[in-house]
Amino acid sequence: MKYMRLDDEQHVLMGFRMVDDIVANEREHRKSLAKAVAVAEQSYAAAENANNCRGAS
């Protein structure tokens, strides 16, 4: 629930969100974070591999 007082200070506006919507948004957010972590790990492994190849020559 979110609420805010209106300019006249006598009224309050309230809004509600379904818990299912919040959970679905959180799942999508976690999926995007997991993808970002996977890309970062791949980049790190590639950089580490390139450094190892340079040191071996």
C-alpha positions, 0 to 999 in steps of 0.5 A: 500500500502507498499513500500520500496526503493531497494539497488540501491536507484533508484528504489522503490518496491510497493505492494498492498493488497485488502481492502477485505482481510484486513477486513476479517483478522480483523474480524478473529482477533476479533473472536479470541479475543472474544473467548479468552475473553469468556475463561478468563471470564469462568476461572474467574467465576470458580475461583470466585465460588471455592473461594465462596465454600471455604469460605462457608465451 
